[in-house]
Amino acid sequence: MTDQHRRHWLFWLLATLAALLFLYLIREILLPFAAGFAVAYFFDPVVNWLERKGLSRLGGTLLVSLGFLLLAVLLLLLLVPLLVEQVTQLIGDLPTYAATVKQKLKELMDWVSASTGIDLKSHLVDSAGGQGAPDTVGTITDLLTGLVASGLALANVLSLLLITPLVAFYLLLNWNRIVERIDSLLPRRHLATLRDLFHQMDRVLAGFLRGQAAVCGIMAAYYASALSIGGLRYGLLVGLLAGILTFVPFVGALTGLVLTLVLAMIQFDSPGPIAVLLGLYFIGQMIEGNVITPRVVGRAIGLHDLWLIFAVLAGGALLGAWGVLLAVPVAGCLGVLVRFAVQRYQASPYYRGAPPADPAP
């Protein structure tokens, strides 16, 4: 590798590291911008189709934005009253549920103590150190910390609701110009290679985001309907949550399963209704894993499930909640780059070995 090539790769490496460091430093304010980018990316093909039909870019953007807002308002009008009712009931039932859980835990500890001969109650009291009343200062500090965190969370939600539509509208209106501008800045020497890489990343992102959005909607409708019909008191709330979280691999399925099992065990005394609810939930899991996701999403990401789990955990550890949201599509793009690097390596003399020297005359 010549000195010019070394400087070239060093420049791009430092530029990439600087960009990643910058994104990490401003990670607290990136969520509305990332959400706006996702919305614009999702609806750009629709605006392009309207343009081909003779509508201007501004007209198509306005039409798509108004249609999206109208659909969101209709869904909110239909679902919010039901969700508010169930959340209100859940808050009112929390003392009863807490007492039920306490009683079931007491029965479980008594059964374990009778089976093993170990007094779990004494061990728990000893591990607690016999502390009685909590520290008042610590309690007040925790309360104030919780209030501040709640205020920050409310501010983040408001910024998400207010800034995201503006970012999405601007990006959707100027999407083609932004793409052309980025294309004009690419190095001419590697233009074909970079365009091919971006095309592969676009295919991965489009297949995942648009397909996964459809999967989340289908599974949210199924879980909410099935759990409600099965008799779960808060089936609509649990079903919608499990369906929305489907786009995070294994997290949505595990969250819905745990919530369904816990609420069913609290609500029902006999195992029959619990078994019915779990059966409905596992039927949804089998349909989603074997029919809906393979047909709608396919293998768009091109990564093994273990790598997806690693990506989700790493994203959550590095960037928190929105790192979990971005982990899978970012892992898909990195997979494209890694496959490209492996192909280049296998075609290089480092892998094949230097060609044999010509024999001396």
C-alpha positions as CSV (number, residue, x, y, z in Angstrom):
1,M,0.0,0.0,0.0
2,T,1.5,3.3,-1.0
3,D,1.7,6.4,1.2
4,Q,-1.1,8.0,-0.7
5,H,-3.4,5.1,-0.1
6,R,-2.4,5.1,3.6
7,R,-3.3,8.8,3.9
8,H,-6.5,8.2,2.1
9,W,-7.7,5.4,4.4
10,L,-6.4,7.3,7.5
11,F,-8.5,10.4,6.4
12,W,-11.7,8.4,6.1
13,L,-11.1,6.5,9.3
14,L,-10.6,9.7,11.3
15,A,-13.6,11.3,9.6
16,T,-15.8,8.3,10.5
17,L,-14.5,8.4,14.1
18,A,-15.1,12.1,14.4
19,A,-18.7,11.7,13.1
20,L,-19.4,8.9,15.5
21,L,-18.0,10.9,18.4
22,F,-20.1,13.9,17.4
23,L,-23.3,11.8,17.3
24,Y,-22.5,10.3,20.7
25,L,-22.0,13.7,22.2
26,I,-25.4,15.0,20.9
27,R,-27.3,11.7,21.5
28,E,-29.7,13.4,23.9
29,I,-31.3,15.5,21.2
30,L,-31.2,13.1,18.3
31,L,-34.4,11.2,18.8
32,P,-36.8,13.7,17.1
33,F,-34.4,14.1,14.2
34,A,-33.9,10.3,13.9
35,A,-37.7,9.8,14.0
36,G,-38.2,12.6,11.4
37,F,-35.6,10.9,9.1
38,A,-37.4,7.6,9.5
39,V,-40.8,9.1,8.6
40,A,-39.3,10.9,5.5
41,Y,-37.5,7.8,4.4
42,F,-40.6,5.7,4.8
43,F,-42.8,8.0,2.7
44,D,-40.3,9.2,0.1
45,P,-41.4,6.5,-2.5
46,V,-45.0,7.7,-2.1
47,V,-44.0,11.3,-2.9
48,N,-41.9,10.1,-5.8
49,W,-44.9,8.2,-7.2
50,L,-47.1,11.3,-6.9
51,E,-44.4,13.3,-8.8
52,R,-44.4,10.7,-11.6
53,K,-48.2,11.2,-11.8
54,G,-47.7,14.9,-12.4
55,L,-48.0,16.4,-8.9
56,S,-45.3,18.8,-7.8
57,R,-42.9,17.9,-5.0
58,L,-44.4,20.4,-2.7
59,G,-47.9,19.2,-3.5
60,G,-47.0,15.6,-3.0
61,T,-45.3,16.3,0.3
62,L,-48.3,18.3,1.6
63,L,-50.7,15.6,0.5
64,V,-48.7,12.8,2.2
65,S,-48.1,14.8,5.3
66,L,-51.8,15.7,5.7
67,G,-52.8,12.1,5.0
68,F,-50.3,10.8,7.6
69,L,-51.6,13.3,10.2
70,L,-55.2,12.5,9.4
71,L,-54.5,8.8,9.9
72,A,-52.7,9.4,13.1
73,V,-55.5,11.6,14.5
74,L,-58.1,8.9,13.5
75,L,-56.1,6.2,15.3
76,L,-55.7,8.4,18.4
77,L,-59.4,9.2,18.5
78,L,-60.3,5.5,18.2
79,L,-57.6,4.1,20.6
80,V,-56.8,6.8,23.1
81,P,-60.2,6.6,24.9
82,L,-59.9,2.8,25.3
83,L,-56.3,3.1,26.4
84,V,-57.1,5.8,28.9
85,E,-59.9,3.7,30.3
86,Q,-57.7,0.7,30.7
87,V,-54.8,2.7,32.2
88,T,-57.2,4.3,34.7
89,Q,-58.5,0.9,35.7
90,L,-55.0,-0.5,36.0
91,I,-54.0,2.3,38.3
92,G,-57.1,1.7,40.4
93,D,-56.4,-2.0,40.6
94,L,-52.8,-1.7,41.5
95,P,-53.3,-2.0,45.3
96,T,-55.4,-5.1,44.8
97,Y,-52.9,-6.5,42.4
98,A,-50.0,-5.7,44.8
99,A,-51.9,-7.5,47.6
100,T,-52.5,-10.5,45.3
101,V,-48.9,-10.7,44.3
102,K,-47.8,-10.4,47.9
103,Q,-50.1,-13.3,48.9
104,K,-48.9,-15.5,46.0
105,L,-45.3,-14.8,46.9
106,K,-46.0,-15.7,50.5
107,E,-47.6,-19.0,49.4
108,L,-44.6,-19.7,47.1
109,M,-42.1,-19.0,49.9
110,D,-44.1,-21.3,52.3
111,W,-44.1,-24.0,49.7
112,V,-40.4,-23.7,49.1
113,S,-39.7,-23.6,52.9
114,A,-41.8,-26.7,53.4
115,S,-40.1,-28.5,50.5
116,T,-36.5,-27.6,51.3
117,G,-36.6,-26.9,55.0
118,I,-35.1,-23.5,54.5
119,D,-36.9,-20.6,56.2
120,L,-36.9,-18.0,53.4
121,K,-38.5,-15.3,55.5
122,S,-35.7,-15.3,58.1
123,H,-33.1,-15.2,55.3
124,L,-34.9,-12.2,53.7
125,V,-35.0,-10.4,57.0
126,D,-31.3,-11.1,57.7
127,S,-30.3,-9.9,54.2
128,A,-32.3,-6.7,54.7
129,G,-30.2,-6.1,57.8
130,G,-33.2,-5.5,60.0
131,Q,-33.7,-2.0,58.7
132,G,-37.0,-0.6,59.5
133,A,-38.0,2.9,58.5
134,P,-36.3,4.3,55.4
135,D,-34.0,7.2,55.5
136,T,-36.2,10.4,55.1
137,V,-33.5,12.4,53.3
138,G,-33.0,9.5,50.9
139,T,-36.7,9.2,50.3
140,I,-37.0,13.0,49.5
141,T,-34.0,12.9,47.2
142,D,-35.4,9.9,45.3
143,L,-38.8,11.7,45.0
144,L,-37.2,14.9,43.7
145,T,-35.0,12.9,41.3
146,G,-38.1,11.1,40.0
147,L,-39.9,14.4,39.5
148,V,-37.0,15.9,37.5
149,A,-36.8,12.7,35.4
150,S,-40.5,12.9,34.7
151,G,-40.2,16.5,33.6
152,L,-37.3,15.6,31.3
153,A,-39.3,12.7,29.9
154,L,-42.3,15.0,29.3
155,A,-40.0,17.5,27.5
156,N,-38.6,14.7,25.3
157,V,-42.1,13.6,24.4
158,L,-43.2,17.1,23.5
159,S,-40.0,17.7,21.4
160,L,-40.7,14.4,19.7
161,L,-44.3,15.4,18.9
162,L,-43.4,19.0,17.8
163,I,-40.0,18.7,16.1
164,T,-40.5,15.3,14.3
165,P,-43.2,16.5,11.9
166,L,-41.2,19.6,11.0
167,V,-38.0,17.6,10.4
168,A,-39.9,15.0,8.4
169,F,-41.6,17.6,6.2
170,Y,-38.4,19.4,5.4
171,L,-36.5,16.2,4.6
172,L,-39.4,14.8,2.5
173,L,-39.6,18.1,0.5
174,N,-35.9,18.2,-0.2
175,W,-35.0,14.5,-0.2
176,N,-34.0,14.3,-3.9
177,R,-31.9,17.4,-3.6
178,I,-30.2,16.1,-0.5
179,V,-29.4,12.8,-2.2
180,E,-28.0,14.6,-5.3
181,R,-25.9,16.9,-3.0
182,I,-24.4,13.9,-1.2
183,D,-23.8,12.2,-4.5
184,S,-21.9,15.2,-5.8
185,L,-19.6,15.1,-2.8
186,L,-18.5,11.5,-3.2
187,P,-15.0,10.9,-4.5
188,R,-15.2,10.5,-8.3
189,R,-12.6,7.7,-8.3
190,H,-14.7,5.4,-6.1
191,L,-18.1,6.7,-7.3
192,A,-19.4,3.4,-8.7
193,T,-18.3,1.4,-5.6
194,L,-19.8,3.9,-3.1
195,R,-23.1,4.1,-5.1
196,D,-23.3,0.3,-5.0
197,L,-22.7,0.3,-1.2
198,F,-25.4,2.9,-0.7
199,H,-27.8,1.0,-2.9
200,Q,-27.3,-2.1,-0.8
201,M,-27.8,-0.1,2.4
202,D,-30.9,1.5,1.0
203,R,-32.3,-2.0,0.1
204,V,-31.6,-3.2,3.6
205,L,-33.2,-0.2,5.3
206,A,-36.2,-0.2,3.0
207,G,-36.8,-3.9,3.5
208,F,-36.5,-3.7,7.2
209,L,-38.2,-0.4,8.1
210,R,-41.2,-0.6,5.8
211,G,-41.6,-4.3,6.3
212,Q,-41.2,-4.1,10.1
213,A,-43.8,-1.3,10.3
214,A,-46.3,-3.5,8.6
215,V,-45.4,-6.5,10.9
216,C,-45.8,-4.3,14.0
217,G,-49.3,-3.1,12.9
218,I,-50.5,-6.6,12.1
219,M,-49.2,-8.1,15.3
220,A,-50.5,-5.2,17.5
221,A,-54.0,-5.8,16.0
222,Y,-53.7,-9.6,16.5
223,Y,-52.4,-9.4,20.1
224,A,-54.9,-6.8,21.2
225,S,-57.9,-8.7,19.7
226,A,-56.8,-12.2,20.8
227,L,-55.9,-11.2,24.4
228,S,-59.1,-9.2,24.8
229,I,-61.3,-12.0,23.4
230,G,-59.4,-14.5,25.6
231,G,-60.6,-12.5,28.6
232,L,-57.5,-10.7,29.8
233,R,-58.7,-7.5,31.5
234,Y,-56.0,-5.3,30.0
235,G,-55.6,-7.2,26.8
236,L,-55.8,-4.1,24.5
237,L,-53.0,-2.3,26.4
238,V,-50.7,-5.4,26.6
239,G,-51.4,-6.4,23.0
240,L,-50.6,-2.9,21.6
241,L,-47.4,-2.7,23.6
242,A,-46.3,-6.2,22.5
243,G,-47.1,-5.4,18.9
244,I,-45.3,-2.1,18.8
245,L,-42.2,-3.6,20.4
246,T,-42.1,-6.4,17.8
247,F,-39.6,-4.4,15.8
248,V,-37.0,-4.9,18.6
249,P,-35.9,-8.6,18.2
250,F,-37.0,-10.7,21.2
251,V,-37.8,-7.7,23.4
252,G,-41.4,-7.3,22.2
253,A,-42.1,-11.1,22.4
254,L,-40.6,-11.4,25.9
255,T,-42.3,-8.3,27.2
256,G,-45.7,-9.3,25.9
257,L,-45.3,-12.9,27.3
258,V,-44.3,-11.7,30.8
259,L,-47.1,-9.1,31.0
260,T,-49.7,-11.6,29.8
261,L,-48.5,-14.3,32.2
262,V,-48.4,-12.0,35.2
263,L,-51.7,-10.4,34.6
264,A,-53.4,-13.7,33.8
265,M,-52.0,-15.3,37.0
266,I,-53.3,-12.4,39.1
267,Q,-56.7,-12.3,37.3
268,F,-57.5,-16.0,37.2
269,D,-57.3,-18.7,39.9
270,S,-57.7,-21.7,37.6
271,P,-55.1,-22.7,35.1
272,G,-57.6,-23.1,32.2
273,P,-57.9,-19.4,31.2
274,I,-54.2,-18.8,31.7
275,A,-53.4,-21.7,29.3
276,V,-55.8,-20.3,26.7
277,L,-54.2,-16.8,26.9
278,L,-50.7,-18.3,26.6
279,G,-51.9,-20.5,23.7
280,L,-53.2,-17.5,21.9
281,Y,-50.0,-15.6,22.5
282,F,-47.8,-18.5,21.2
283,I,-50.0,-18.9,18.2
284,G,-49.3,-15.2,17.4
285,Q,-45.6,-15.8,17.8
286,M,-45.6,-18.8,15.5
287,I,-47.6,-16.9,12.8
288,E,-45.3,-13.9,13.1
289,G,-42.1,-15.9,13.0
290,N,-43.1,-18.4,10.3
291,V,-45.5,-16.6,8.0
292,I,-45.7,-12.8,8.4
293,T,-42.1,-11.7,9.0
294,P,-40.6,-14.0,6.3
295,R,-43.1,-12.8,3.7
296,V,-43.2,-9.1,4.6
297,V,-39.6,-8.5,5.8
298,G,-37.7,-11.6,4.6
299,R,-34.0,-11.7,5.3
300,A,-33.6,-8.0,4.6
301,I,-31.0,-7.5,7.3
302,G,-28.9,-10.5,6.3
303,L,-27.6,-11.1,9.9
304,H,-27.9,-14.0,12.2
305,D,-30.3,-13.7,15.2
306,L,-27.4,-13.8,17.6
307,W,-25.8,-10.8,16.0
308,L,-29.1,-9.0,16.2
309,I,-29.3,-9.7,19.9
310,F,-25.7,-8.4,20.3
311,A,-26.6,-5.2,18.3
312,V,-29.7,-4.5,20.5
313,L,-27.7,-4.9,23.7
314,A,-24.8,-2.9,22.4
315,G,-27.0,-0.1,21.2
316,G,-28.8,0.1,24.5
317,A,-25.5,0.1,26.4
318,L,-24.0,2.9,24.3
319,L,-26.9,5.2,23.4
320,G,-29.8,4.2,25.7
321,A,-33.4,3.8,24.5
322,W,-32.9,5.3,21.0
323,G,-29.8,3.1,20.6
324,V,-32.1,0.1,20.9
325,L,-34.4,1.6,18.3
326,L,-31.5,2.2,15.8
327,A,-29.5,-1.0,16.6
328,V,-31.0,-3.3,14.0
329,P,-30.9,-1.0,10.9
330,V,-27.4,0.2,11.9
331,A,-26.4,-3.4,12.2
332,G,-27.8,-4.1,8.8
333,C,-25.7,-1.2,7.2
334,L,-22.6,-2.4,9.1
335,G,-23.2,-5.9,7.7
336,V,-23.1,-4.5,4.2
337,L,-19.8,-2.8,4.9
338,V,-18.3,-5.9,6.6
339,R,-19.3,-8.1,3.6
340,F,-17.8,-5.6,1.2
341,A,-14.6,-5.5,3.3
342,V,-14.4,-9.3,3.4
343,Q,-14.9,-9.5,-0.4
344,R,-12.1,-7.0,-0.9
345,Y,-9.8,-8.9,1.5
346,Q,-10.4,-12.2,-0.3
347,A,-9.6,-10.5,-3.6
348,S,-6.4,-9.0,-2.3
349,P,-2.8,-10.4,-2.3
350,Y,-3.0,-10.5,1.5
351,Y,-5.5,-13.4,1.2
352,R,-4.4,-15.0,-2.1
353,G,-0.7,-14.7,-1.5
354,A,1.9,-13.0,-3.7
355,P,2.1,-14.4,-7.2
356,P,5.1,-16.7,-7.7
357,A,8.1,-15.1,-9.2
358,D,9.2,-15.9,-12.7
359,P,11.9,-18.6,-12.8
360,A,15.4,-17.4,-13.6
361,P,16.5,-18.1,-17.2
